[in-house]
């Protein structure tokens, strides 16, 4: 069963469910809407043909009614003139036209019923078509959002797997180098700026005096 025949038999909820499950809902919806537009055009053509037949039938009825009235006048005129044979002929044709008039009227009723049914189907098809125009707009919006999210996710995967991994490695190496340079600078600066004590520690007084005497003896030799 084609998509048009499937969706045509469904209500709005069923239609939305089918469209949501399609692999490419926008493409399928566009295809269905093109099909609906074709059906609408066919329906309008059929309705035009139906109205034409209905109007033609009405014209035929009016013509037959005129003939019935004409034969009735002819029959009365023949009676007034004492021409019974002519009156019978006129009445006979009047009867035939009355029978035709009954048939034409029945046919018109059938045509009008068909026209009314066609009107209802065409209006329902137009209503469904407008519903799908709105559905199409929503699906396009949803598809655009989904595509945007997909692009963002793809970008994030590429960015995290390549850019961040490589960048973080370079940043880490640079920070390690900066830390090493800072440590080396701190040690070098500290060795030059160590203050010289300007007083003798009492606790070292005796030991220092012994060492000093040894140095003096060596100097005097």
Buried (B, 14 or more C-beta within 10 A) or exposed (E): EEBBEEBBEEEEEEBBEBBEEBEEBBEBBBBBBEBBEEBBEEBBEBBEEBBEBBEEBBEBBEBBBEBBEBBBEBBEEBBEEEBEEBBEBBBEBBEBBBEBBEEBBEBBEEBBEBBEEBBEBBEEBBEBBEEBEEBBEEBBEEBEEEEEEEEEEEEEEEEEEEEEEEEEEEEEEEEEEEEEEEEEEEEEEEEEEEEEEEEEEEEEEEEEEEEEEEEEEEEEE
